[in-house]
Structure formats: C-alpha cells, structure tokens
C-alpha cells in the first residue's frame, strides 16, 4: 500500500468513526460538527476525492432527514 492509499484509508476510518459518533449524538447541539470537519479536512488534504466528499455530505443529510422524520412521527403519535 502506498502513502496515498494509506492516507485514504486513514481518512475513511476517521470519517466513519466521526459519523458513528454523530449518530450517537443526534439531537444534541452541533452533533455533526466533527464529522463535517473530518470530511472537509480530508477533502482539503486530498485524502478523499470530490465524489467521496459529496457522498459523505449526502450521507450526513440522509441521517438527519431520517432523524427528523422519526421526530415528526414520534410527535404525531
């Protein structure tokens, strides 16, 4: 594995860990701050490409959409 591949794998592991932490913290202020920062920094350092950057940002949006929908359904019950 070359340095670029290792950096990519490290960035992916870091991002995945931050997203897992975000999921555990949903509903708290700034729950997505660390995950968003990890994604942005990995992109700026070129450890992930533009497509991965967009996919991770979309994943955060999907997680929040599902969370917000569950809140709405819980309030309607």
Secondary structure, DSSP 8 states (H G I E B T S, - for coil): --HHHHHHHHHHHHHHHHHHHHHHHTTSTTTTHHHHHHHHHHHHTTSS-HHHHHHHHHHHHHHHHHHHHHHHHHHH-
